[in-house]
Amino acid sequence: MRALYLNAPGSLQFRETSPVEVPHGWVRVRMRYAGICGSDIHYFTEGRIGDQVVTSPFILGHEGSGEILDGEGALRAGLPVYIEPAIPCHHCDQCLSDRENTCRSMKFLGNPLETGGCMREEIAMPHECIVPIPNWMTLEEAVLLEPLCIGMYAVDRARGRKGCRAAVAGAGPIGLSVLLGLSEIEPRDIFVSEPIEERRRAAIRLGAGAVFVPGTRGAADAVSAASEGGVDVAFECAGTQEAIDDAARMLRPGGTLVLIGIPEGVDRVTYDPHLMRRREITVINVRRQNRMVERAVSLLGRRRDAAAVLITHRFPASHATQAFSLVQQRGDGAIKALLEF
């Protein structure tokens, strides 16, 4: 079996490795596609996300789909499946409080403090992490379920209501997933701030009412003016200081700022305390997702246009360095790139 290893920042190697072990109650899956996520790019460029440091050759990836190799019953061999990357313990206080996404003993694919990822030809996962996909869904589309779950969970955490006004700062895969998730609550307006033209066009195709170029006082002011005094909820999806600043300035008094993006190269971000307290802004953080897969499948079924907008590039696993570099540089209009195994 071959797997894609991160040997050091910027150094990927697709090489032979040991066969996977299949504990009792687990299923072996032949990987077909793995998506390149922003967190994978952090490890590729920096070798870390905060205290999550890659200290040895490590397999990345947590957005995956494939076919069951050894199965029985409902999980029969050959069945096309989505792989849920989170393996919670089900016993800690967080799991018992229905907060499995903050499990104290979480094993999440592609996290160097937890377990290796899915960028390999075969993987073994617990039964509970194997999700058969419907006949209308392709294995490529199934990869989108993981980021879409995050976007939908963020919308739930924000507690937005029908007819609210919303803004999204950053129209990468997560920002566009938030945009899709917002369609469930039927907001009055959705404004998107994004520096890359191709991604602004993607946002319009997926339902944004207006798009703006970020990083200037004028962009935030334009959203505030278009929303008649500010939006009810703003989702920060870029992990940059300017996106945090823009999102905060777009909010009306009493609004909600939802932080989803992972900052690159820094372990601290700042905010304007005077703006935040004067407007009495509520700040919500998002940690992955919690029990959103079925809803994400349903949303993709309704939005059959989503995959064509989000999936922009495909590479064989042997060309992983080229794929990672493209996504890291945000070149060629890249949104979601897939590796094929």
HELIX and SHEET records of a PDB file:
HELIX    1   1 GLY A   38  GLU A   46  1                                   9    
HELIX    2   2 ASP A   93  LEU A   96  1                                   4    
HELIX    3   3 GLU A  100  THR A  102  5                                   3    
HELIX    4   4 HIS A  127  CYS A  129  5                                   3    
HELIX    5   5 LEU A  139  VAL A  143  1                                   5    
HELIX    6   6 LEU A  145  ALA A  158  1                                  14    
HELIX    7   7 PRO A  173  LEU A  182  1                                  10    
HELIX    8   8 GLU A  197  ARG A  205  1                                   9    
HELIX    9   9 ARG A  217  ALA A  226  1                                  10    
HELIX   10  10 GLN A  241  MET A  250  1                                  10    
HELIX   11  11 PRO A  273  ARG A  278  1                                   6    
HELIX   12  12 VAL A  293  ARG A  302  1                                  10    
HELIX   13  13 ALA A  306  LEU A  310  1                                   5    
HELIX   14  14 ALA A  317  HIS A  319  5                                   3    
HELIX   15  15 ALA A  320  GLN A  329  1                                  10    
SHEET    1   A 3 SER A  11  GLU A  16  0                                        
SHEET    2   A 3 ARG A   2  ALA A   8 -1                                        
SHEET    3   A 3 PHE A  58  ILE A  59 -1                                        
SHEET    1   B 5 GLU A 122  PRO A 126  0                                        
SHEET    2   B 5 TRP A  26  GLY A  35 -1                                        
SHEET    3   B 5 GLU A  63  ASP A  70 -1                                        
SHEET    4   B 5 PRO A  80  ILE A  83 -1                                        
SHEET    5   B 5 ILE A 130  PRO A 132 -1                                        
SHEET    1   C 4 GLU A 122  PRO A 126  0                                        
SHEET    2   C 4 TRP A  26  GLY A  35 -1                                        
SHEET    3   C 4 LYS A 336  GLU A 340 -1                                        
SHEET    4   C 4 ILE A 311  PRO A 316  1                                        
SHEET    1   D 2 ARG A  48  ILE A  49  0                                        
SHEET    2   D 2 GLN A  52  VAL A  53 -1                                        
SHEET    1   E 2 ALA A  86  ILE A  87  0                                        
SHEET    2   E 2 LYS A 107  PHE A 108 -1                                        
SHEET    1   F 6 ALA A 210  PHE A 212  0                                        
SHEET    2   F 6 ASP A 189  SER A 193  1                                        
SHEET    3   F 6 ARG A 165  ALA A 169  1                                        
SHEET    4   F 6 VAL A 231  GLU A 236  1                                        
SHEET    5   F 6 LEU A 251  LEU A 259  1                                        
SHEET    6   F 6 THR A 282  ASN A 285  1                                        
END                                                                             
